[in-house]
């Protein structure tokens, strides 16, 4: 199966509709850590 999570894209004060659904077959901690590195 897939693991999934809702992740905020930016500050919710800018827009309340800022969530993205992330789904992955690998553990989400690994996937989300990779996304955090790309945002620097």
N, C-alpha and C positions, 0 to 999 in steps of 0.2 A: 504494500500500500504506500500511499503518499503521506508525508507529514506536511501540515500547512499552518500558516500563521498570517494574521493581519498586521501589516507593518506600516507605520505612518511615514509618508514621504517627506513632509516638511512641517513646519510649525502650524498647529491647528488653529492658531489665531488668524492665519492668512486665509484659510478655507477649512470648513469642517469636513469636506470631502477629499481627504488626503490619504486615504488608506489604499494599500495594494495587497492583494492576496498572493502570497508566495507559497508555492508547493514544490516539494522535492522528494526524491526517493532516498536521498542521503539524510543524515541527521541535520535538522535545521540550524543548529548552532554553527556548524561548519559553513553552511550556505550564507547565513546572515553575517558571519564574520567576514566573508569575502565581499559582501555588499558594502560593509562598513569601510573596508580598505579602499574600495573604489571611490568613495565619496570624499577622500582627502585631497 
